[in-house]
Amino acid sequence: MLCIIAPLSDQLSGAQLNFLRVLRYATLFSKEYDELFKVILLKTSRNLHPFLVEEIYNLLSASKKSPESKSNIEITSCELKQGIKTFRKWLISSATFGLSSVIRKCNSIFIGSGDLMDYSLTSLLHKILLKKSGDVRKSGILLGNIVTGIVPHLALRDFNKALDVMIKCGLSKPTDVGVKKLFIDFVKVYKNYDIIVTPGLALTKILRTLNLGCEIIPFKRPTIPLMFRPPRKPYGDKPLVMGFASRYYPGKGLTLFMRILNSLINKENVEKIVVIGVHEVTIRNKMRGFQNIEVYHALNPKKFAEVLSTFDVLIYPSLIDSWAHIIPEALALGVPVITCNVEPYATNFKDCKAVVKIPLNDAADASNIISDIISDPCKLHKLKQEAYNYALRNFSPHHVVSEFLTILSYLK
């Protein structure tokens, strides 16, 4: 039996969507190979987001071989309040949820959340396994999405610097005194595992520098889309719809974002600009005079796919990883992507000709590259064709099951 542990809430974030991806893997795999999965939902709010509830129900229904048969996926739900201090109290009393008995029966354990709960859950698993069986060597922990700016400081044991980054990113507060201990626990606990399956080649390299004494297996988390939809075939000339996606913070990220965005305003062939992931007021205040712009701070994933499919090109000039999942979503729909030449994008899509890299530290050069692409119909059509072909080759249920099989074969 395999176990998936996922903290969920009433908000839709990249971490929540990543959980649905993993659950989709489990659904496809369990149906084809008759494998049993245990899913533990840790609810950090009283009600889950309606889309999450709907998708979980649909995935469970899809996992059945027939309407009358029993699903191979069993879900246990428990509620816990938000906040690190409250969560640590929950760790102490976790036995009341029967988590320890579930864990001891599992061959492999997958954790995916995208925040500090990953570290706390891992610490909990370590305590349960040590207390109950005396054997803490358990294979198969899948780390959640760890923010890119934190992990290098972790590798250098600079816990105070890592905490500073977390505070700036809004992931923590100065009063969260338990954060440093969580980082230290992280290193101690993971030394007790035989195998760690982790998303992203960059994170794999960093984990290897920690000398944890176990095998680190990279699993390219951001390369699989949430929904399987047929890609859009390239079509003829028409005024362009340019898509932007970004989660920026004041400073270099905002400067790069706005310079690239402003360079598109006076392009005659750009009919509309659609911006996803930023507050509307921020963009409206900085782009007075350009009327044909749509701004979405947050989108239901179904609406998200509908909006994304209208793009001719997606530009993702972000400096952080919190919205990186938009790259495979766009490619799966046949939309080419322009993004920064930094990790994890440069590695994950190194061989994809539909992903164009722009320099991170030179906004003028980045704008010139983008202008050159959208001003040349032949170049743009070739990019669209590459995105369409890439989607057909890489994004299908069969492809997802194959990647999941690769992981399980490593674990076994």
C-alpha positions as CSV (number, residue, x, y, z in Angstrom):
1,M,0.0,0.0,0.0
2,L,1.1,3.5,-0.8
3,C,0.2,6.6,1.3
4,I,-0.3,10.2,0.2
5,I,-0.5,12.9,2.9
6,A,-1.7,16.3,1.8
7,P,-2.5,19.4,3.8
8,L,-5.4,21.2,2.0
9,S,-7.4,24.4,2.6
10,D,-10.1,26.5,1.1
11,Q,-7.6,28.3,-1.1
12,L,-6.3,27.1,-4.4
13,S,-2.5,27.3,-4.6
14,G,0.2,25.6,-6.7
15,A,0.6,23.1,-3.8
16,Q,-3.1,22.2,-3.8
17,L,-3.0,21.6,-7.5
18,N,0.2,19.5,-7.2
19,F,-1.7,17.3,-4.8
20,L,-4.4,16.8,-7.5
21,R,-1.6,15.8,-9.9
22,V,-0.3,13.2,-7.5
23,L,-3.8,11.9,-6.9
24,R,-4.3,11.7,-10.6
25,Y,-1.1,9.6,-10.9
26,A,-2.5,7.3,-8.1
27,T,-5.9,7.0,-9.8
28,L,-4.5,6.0,-13.2
29,F,-1.9,3.7,-11.7
30,S,-4.3,2.0,-9.2
31,K,-6.8,1.2,-11.9
32,E,-4.3,-0.3,-14.2
33,Y,-2.1,-2.2,-11.7
34,D,-4.6,-2.9,-8.9
35,E,-2.5,-1.0,-6.4
36,L,-4.0,0.2,-3.1
37,F,-3.6,3.8,-2.1
38,K,-4.3,5.5,1.2
39,V,-4.9,9.3,1.1
40,I,-4.8,11.4,4.3
41,L,-6.3,14.9,3.9
42,L,-5.2,17.3,6.6
43,K,-7.7,20.1,6.4
44,T,-6.2,23.4,7.5
45,S,-9.6,25.1,7.2
46,R,-13.1,23.9,8.0
47,N,-14.2,23.7,4.3
48,L,-12.1,22.7,1.3
49,H,-12.2,24.7,-1.9
50,P,-15.2,23.5,-4.0
51,F,-13.0,22.7,-7.0
52,L,-10.8,20.4,-4.8
53,V,-13.9,18.6,-3.5
54,E,-15.3,18.1,-7.0
55,E,-12.0,16.9,-8.5
56,I,-11.3,14.5,-5.6
57,Y,-14.8,13.0,-6.1
58,N,-14.3,12.7,-9.8
59,L,-10.9,11.0,-9.4
60,L,-12.3,8.5,-7.0
61,S,-15.1,7.7,-9.3
62,A,-12.6,7.3,-12.2
63,S,-10.5,4.9,-10.2
64,K,-13.2,2.2,-10.1
65,K,-13.0,-0.5,-12.8
66,S,-16.9,-0.5,-12.8
67,P,-19.5,1.6,-11.1
68,E,-20.3,-1.2,-8.6
69,S,-16.7,-2.0,-7.7
70,K,-14.8,-0.6,-4.8
71,S,-12.2,2.1,-5.3
72,N,-8.6,1.2,-4.7
73,I,-8.1,4.7,-3.2
74,E,-9.2,5.2,0.4
75,I,-9.5,8.7,1.8
76,T,-9.2,9.7,5.5
77,S,-9.9,13.3,6.4
78,C,-8.9,15.1,9.6
79,E,-9.1,18.8,10.5
80,L,-6.3,20.9,12.0
81,K,-6.1,24.6,12.5
82,Q,-3.6,26.9,10.6
83,G,-0.5,28.2,12.1
84,I,2.9,26.6,12.9
85,K,2.4,26.6,16.7
86,T,-1.1,25.0,16.4
87,F,0.3,22.5,13.9
88,R,3.2,21.5,16.2
89,K,0.6,20.9,19.0
90,W,-1.3,18.7,16.5
91,L,1.9,16.7,15.9
92,I,2.0,15.8,19.6
93,S,-1.6,14.5,19.6
94,S,-1.5,13.0,16.1
95,A,-2.0,9.4,17.3
96,T,-5.7,10.2,17.9
97,F,-6.1,10.3,14.1
98,G,-4.8,6.7,13.7
99,L,-1.9,8.0,11.5
100,S,0.7,5.8,13.0
101,S,-1.2,2.6,12.3
102,V,-1.6,3.7,8.6
103,I,2.0,4.6,8.2
104,R,3.3,1.3,9.6
105,K,1.3,-0.6,6.9
106,C,2.7,1.5,4.0
107,N,5.5,0.4,1.7
108,S,6.1,4.0,0.6
109,I,5.0,7.4,1.7
110,F,4.4,10.5,-0.4
111,I,4.2,14.0,1.2
112,G,3.1,16.9,-0.9
113,S,2.1,20.3,0.5
114,G,4.5,23.0,-0.5
115,D,5.1,24.7,2.9
116,L,6.5,24.1,6.3
117,M,4.1,21.3,7.0
118,D,6.3,19.0,4.9
119,Y,9.1,19.3,7.5
120,S,6.8,18.8,10.4
121,L,5.1,15.8,8.8
122,T,8.4,14.2,8.1
123,S,9.5,14.7,11.7
124,L,6.2,13.1,12.8
125,L,6.8,10.1,10.6
126,H,10.3,9.7,12.0
127,K,8.9,9.7,15.6
128,I,6.1,7.2,14.8
129,L,8.3,4.7,13.1
130,L,11.0,4.9,15.7
131,K,8.6,4.6,18.6
132,K,6.5,1.8,17.2
133,S,9.0,-0.4,15.4
134,G,12.4,0.9,16.2
135,D,13.1,1.0,12.4
136,V,13.2,4.5,10.9
137,R,14.5,3.4,7.5
138,K,11.4,3.9,5.3
139,S,11.7,4.4,1.5
140,G,9.9,6.9,-0.6
141,I,9.3,10.4,0.7
142,L,8.2,12.8,-2.0
143,L,9.0,16.4,-1.0
144,G,6.5,19.1,-1.6
145,N,7.4,22.3,-3.6
146,I,10.2,24.0,-1.5
147,V,10.6,27.6,-2.4
148,T,13.8,28.1,-4.5
149,G,15.2,31.0,-2.5
150,I,15.2,29.0,0.8
151,V,16.9,25.7,-0.1
152,P,20.4,27.1,-1.0
153,H,20.6,28.7,2.4
154,L,19.5,25.4,3.9
155,A,22.2,23.6,2.1
156,L,24.8,26.0,3.6
157,R,23.3,25.6,7.1
158,D,22.5,29.3,7.1
159,F,19.2,29.0,8.9
160,N,18.8,32.7,9.8
161,K,19.2,33.7,6.2
162,A,16.7,31.1,5.2
163,L,14.2,32.5,7.7
164,D,14.8,36.0,6.3
165,V,13.9,34.8,2.8
166,M,10.8,33.1,4.2
167,I,9.6,36.3,5.9
168,K,10.1,38.3,2.8
169,C,8.2,35.8,0.8
170,G,5.3,35.9,3.3
171,L,5.8,32.2,4.2
172,S,6.7,33.0,7.8
173,K,6.6,35.7,10.4
174,P,9.4,37.0,12.7
175,T,7.5,35.5,15.6
176,D,7.6,31.9,14.2
177,V,10.5,30.8,16.5
178,G,10.0,27.2,15.6
179,V,11.1,27.6,11.9
180,K,14.9,27.3,12.6
181,K,14.3,24.0,14.5
182,L,12.2,22.7,11.7
183,F,15.1,23.2,9.3
184,I,17.5,21.4,11.6
185,D,15.0,18.6,12.1
186,F,14.7,18.4,8.3
187,V,18.4,17.5,7.9
188,K,18.4,15.1,10.9
189,V,15.2,13.2,9.8
190,Y,16.1,12.8,6.1
191,K,19.4,11.1,7.1
192,N,17.2,8.2,8.2
193,Y,15.8,7.4,4.7
194,D,17.1,5.0,2.1
195,I,15.6,6.9,-0.8
196,I,14.2,10.4,-1.3
197,V,12.1,11.1,-4.5
198,T,12.1,14.8,-4.9
199,P,10.7,17.2,-7.5
200,G,13.2,19.1,-9.7
201,L,16.8,18.5,-10.7
202,A,18.0,21.7,-9.0
203,L,16.6,20.5,-5.6
204,T,18.2,17.1,-6.2
205,K,21.6,18.7,-6.6
206,I,21.1,20.8,-3.4
207,L,19.9,17.8,-1.4
208,R,23.0,15.8,-2.5
209,T,25.2,18.5,-1.0
210,L,23.7,17.8,2.4
211,N,25.3,14.4,2.5
212,L,22.2,12.7,3.8
213,G,23.6,9.2,3.1
214,C,20.7,8.1,1.0
215,E,19.8,8.0,-2.7
216,I,18.3,11.1,-4.1
217,I,16.0,10.4,-7.1
218,P,14.8,13.4,-9.2
219,F,11.2,13.5,-10.3
220,K,10.4,16.5,-12.5
221,R,7.3,17.7,-10.7
222,P,6.4,20.8,-12.8
223,T,6.4,18.9,-16.1
224,I,3.0,17.2,-16.0
225,P,-0.3,19.3,-16.5
226,L,-3.2,19.1,-14.2
227,M,-5.8,18.5,-16.9
228,F,-5.6,16.4,-20.0
229,R,-7.0,18.4,-22.9
230,P,-6.3,18.1,-26.6
231,P,-3.7,20.7,-27.7
232,R,-4.8,23.5,-30.0
233,K,-3.6,23.2,-33.6
234,P,-1.6,26.1,-34.9
235,Y,-3.7,28.5,-36.9
236,G,-3.2,31.4,-39.4
237,D,-2.5,35.1,-38.9
238,K,-4.6,37.1,-36.5
239,P,-4.1,39.9,-33.9
240,L,-2.2,38.4,-31.1
241,V,-3.4,37.6,-27.5
242,M,-0.3,37.8,-25.2
243,G,-0.5,36.0,-21.9
244,F,1.5,37.0,-18.8
245,A,1.8,35.1,-15.6
246,S,3.9,36.1,-12.6
247,R,4.1,36.2,-8.8
248,Y,6.5,39.0,-8.2
249,Y,7.8,40.9,-5.2
250,P,9.1,44.5,-5.2
251,G,12.5,44.9,-6.7
252,K,14.2,43.2,-9.6
253,G,11.2,40.9,-10.4
254,L,8.8,43.8,-10.6
255,T,11.2,45.9,-12.8
256,L,11.7,43.0,-15.3
257,F,7.9,42.2,-15.4
258,M,6.9,45.8,-16.1
259,R,9.6,46.6,-18.6
260,I,8.6,43.5,-20.7
261,L,4.9,44.3,-20.3
262,N,5.3,47.9,-21.4
263,S,7.4,46.9,-24.4
264,L,4.3,45.1,-25.8
265,I,1.8,48.0,-25.5
266,N,2.7,49.7,-28.7
267,K,2.9,46.6,-30.9
268,E,0.3,46.9,-33.7
269,N,-0.3,43.2,-33.9
270,V,-1.0,42.7,-30.2
271,E,-4.8,42.8,-29.8
272,K,-5.0,42.0,-26.1
273,I,-2.8,41.3,-23.1
274,V,-4.0,39.0,-20.4
275,V,-2.2,39.0,-17.0
276,I,-2.6,36.2,-14.5
277,G,-1.3,36.0,-10.9
278,V,-1.1,39.7,-9.9
279,H,-3.5,42.1,-8.3
280,E,-5.5,44.2,-10.8
281,V,-4.9,47.5,-9.0
282,T,-1.1,47.1,-9.3
283,I,-1.2,46.6,-13.1
284,R,-3.9,49.2,-13.8
285,N,-1.9,51.9,-11.9
286,K,1.2,51.2,-13.9
287,M,-0.4,50.8,-17.3
288,R,-2.7,53.9,-17.6
289,G,-3.7,54.5,-21.2
290,F,-3.7,50.9,-22.4
291,Q,-7.3,49.7,-22.2
292,N,-7.4,46.3,-23.7
293,I,-5.9,44.3,-20.8
294,E,-7.5,41.6,-18.7
295,V,-6.1,40.9,-15.2
296,Y,-6.9,37.8,-13.1
297,H,-5.4,37.5,-9.6
298,A,-6.7,34.0,-9.1
299,L,-8.6,31.6,-11.3
300,N,-10.6,28.4,-10.9
301,P,-8.4,25.7,-12.7
302,K,-11.2,25.1,-15.3
303,K,-11.5,28.8,-16.1
304,F,-7.7,28.9,-15.9
305,A,-7.4,26.4,-18.8
306,E,-10.0,28.3,-20.8
307,V,-8.2,31.6,-20.5
308,L,-4.8,29.9,-21.1
309,S,-6.0,28.3,-24.4
310,T,-6.7,31.7,-25.9
311,F,-3.1,32.8,-25.7
312,D,-0.8,32.9,-28.7
313,V,2.2,33.0,-26.4
314,L,2.7,32.8,-22.7
315,I,5.4,35.0,-21.1
316,Y,6.5,33.9,-17.6
317,P,9.2,36.2,-16.4
318,S,9.1,35.2,-12.8
319,L,12.0,34.9,-10.4
320,I,10.4,32.3,-8.1
321,D,8.8,28.9,-8.5
322,S,5.4,29.5,-7.1
323,W,3.7,29.6,-10.5
324,A,6.0,27.3,-12.5
325,H,3.1,24.9,-13.0
326,I,1.7,27.3,-15.6
327,I,4.5,26.2,-18.0
328,P,3.3,22.6,-18.5
329,E,-0.3,23.7,-18.4
330,A,0.4,26.0,-21.4
331,L,2.5,23.5,-23.3
332,A,-0.2,20.8,-22.9
333,L,-2.6,23.2,-24.6
334,G,-0.2,23.9,-27.5
335,V,0.8,27.3,-26.3
336,P,4.5,28.2,-26.6
337,V,6.3,29.7,-23.5
338,I,8.9,32.4,-23.0
339,T,10.5,32.3,-19.6
340,C,13.7,33.1,-17.7
341,N,16.9,31.0,-18.3
342,V,17.1,30.0,-14.6
343,E,16.3,26.8,-12.6
344,P,14.0,25.0,-12.7
345,Y,12.8,26.0,-16.1
346,A,16.1,25.8,-18.0
347,T,16.6,22.2,-16.8
348,N,13.1,20.8,-16.9
349,F,12.4,22.0,-20.5
350,K,15.9,21.9,-21.8
351,D,14.9,19.8,-24.9
352,C,11.6,21.6,-25.6
353,K,11.9,23.9,-28.6
354,A,8.6,25.5,-27.7
355,V,10.2,27.1,-24.6
356,V,12.3,30.2,-25.3
357,K,14.6,31.4,-22.6
358,I,15.2,35.1,-21.9
359,P,18.0,36.6,-19.8
360,L,17.1,37.2,-16.2
361,N,19.2,40.3,-15.6
362,D,18.7,42.2,-18.8
363,A,15.2,43.5,-19.3
364,A,16.1,45.3,-22.6
365,D,17.5,42.2,-24.2
366,A,14.6,40.1,-23.0
367,S,12.2,42.6,-24.5
368,N,14.1,42.5,-27.8
369,I,13.9,38.7,-28.0
370,I,10.1,38.8,-27.3
371,S,9.6,41.5,-29.9
372,D,11.6,39.6,-32.5
373,I,9.3,36.5,-32.0
374,I,5.9,38.2,-32.1
375,S,6.9,40.4,-35.0
376,D,7.8,37.5,-37.2
377,P,4.8,35.4,-38.2
378,C,7.0,32.5,-39.4
379,K,9.0,32.3,-36.1
380,L,5.7,32.4,-34.1
381,H,4.0,29.8,-36.2
382,K,7.1,27.5,-35.9
383,L,7.0,27.9,-32.1
384,K,3.2,27.1,-32.0
385,Q,3.9,24.0,-34.1
386,E,6.7,22.9,-31.7
387,A,4.3,23.4,-28.7
388,Y,1.6,21.3,-30.5
389,N,4.0,18.5,-31.3
390,Y,5.5,18.5,-27.7
391,A,2.0,18.3,-26.2
392,L,1.1,15.3,-28.4
393,R,4.4,13.5,-27.4
394,N,4.5,14.3,-23.7
395,F,1.1,15.0,-22.2
396,S,-1.2,12.0,-22.0
397,P,-2.5,9.7,-19.2
398,H,-0.2,7.0,-20.5
399,H,2.8,9.2,-20.2
400,V,1.9,10.1,-16.6
401,V,1.5,6.4,-15.6
402,S,4.9,5.7,-17.2
403,E,6.6,8.4,-15.1
404,F,4.8,7.1,-11.9
405,L,5.9,3.5,-12.8
406,T,9.5,4.8,-13.0
407,I,9.3,6.2,-9.5
408,L,7.8,3.0,-8.0
409,S,10.4,0.8,-9.7
410,Y,13.1,2.9,-8.0
411,L,11.4,2.5,-4.7
412,K,11.0,-1.2,-5.0
